[in-house]
Amino acid sequence: MAVHQFVTGHDSEGNAVFLTDTEVAPVEVSMIPGYKTYELWSTEGERSVPHEGPLPGVPGYFPGRDGSVFRMIVLPPMQDGSTDVVVSEAALNEIDQKLPGFVEHLELDNPGMHTTDSVDYGIVISGEVFLELDNGEERLLTAGDCVVQNGTRHAWRNRSDQPVTMAFVLLGANRTNA
């Protein structure tokens, strides 16, 4: 899948213009073969328009309390329905280098399960995926389904034989309870 990103802004006279028109390369890691994340945009702190200065990129996998992250992911099918992944120090170092902040949220004893201090808007673009909560409750999401994650412990489980593509906007939040 090719992901093409267009970013708009303003020229020196205040007219709307396209600042970028680029194909975004996916970030891939060896620990999760077939997983691709397209890091599109992030903000930290107060946001203002028009955008000025360099484009922000995505310096961390999850947003800070006053930040946001926009990305698309491709989640591969689970190998034989298993959530087992081969964890090595080298693989964790690779993830930490390519996707800063991701490793801190991994639950190595329960692969895929994670919790973040964010409100996440997710949209299934293609394929199907199970959203599993920490109490074992699940829902099957298919193309067009949307989810709002409110800082809950959860995992995405692709039990189909095809990849699933999702878009996410993560908004950093202040956690008020444990």
TAQUICOR-V578409 format. One record per residue. RES is the residue in one letter. SS is DSSP state (~ for helix, > for strand, _ for the rest). Layout:
res-><RES	RES>
ss-><SS	SS>
//
This chain:
res-><M	A	V	H	Q	F	V	T	G	H	D	S	E	G	N	A	V	F	L	T	D	T	E	V	A	P	V	E	V	S	M	I	P	G	Y	K	T	Y	E	L	W	S	T	E	G	E	R	S	V	P	H	E	G	P	L	P	G	V	P	G	Y	F	P	G	R	D	G	S	V	F	R	M	I	V	L	P	P	M	Q	D	G	S	T	D	V	V	V	S	E	A	A	L	N	E	I	D	Q	K	L	P	G	F	V	E	H	L	E	L	D	N	P	G	M	H	T	T	D	S	V	D	Y	G	I	V	I	S	G	E	V	F	L	E	L	D	N	G	E	E	R	L	L	T	A	G	D	C	V	V	Q	N	G	T	R	H	A	W	R	N	R	S	D	Q	P	V	T	M	A	F	V	L	L	G	A	N	R	T	N	A>
ss-><_	_	>	>	>	>	>	>	>	>	_	_	_	_	_	>	>	>	>	>	>	>	>	>	_	_	>	>	_	_	_	_	_	_	_	>	>	>	>	>	>	>	>	>	_	_	_	_	_	_	_	_	_	_	_	_	_	_	_	_	_	_	_	_	_	_	>	>	>	>	>	>	>	>	>	_	_	_	~	~	~	_	_	_	_	_	_	_	~	~	~	~	~	~	~	~	~	~	_	_	_	_	~	~	~	_	_	_	_	_	_	_	_	>	_	_	_	>	>	>	>	>	>	>	>	>	_	>	>	>	>	>	>	_	_	_	_	>	>	>	>	>	_	_	_	>	>	>	>	>	_	_	_	>	>	>	>	_	_	_	_	_	_	>	>	>	>	>	>	>	>	>	_	_	_	_	_	_>
//
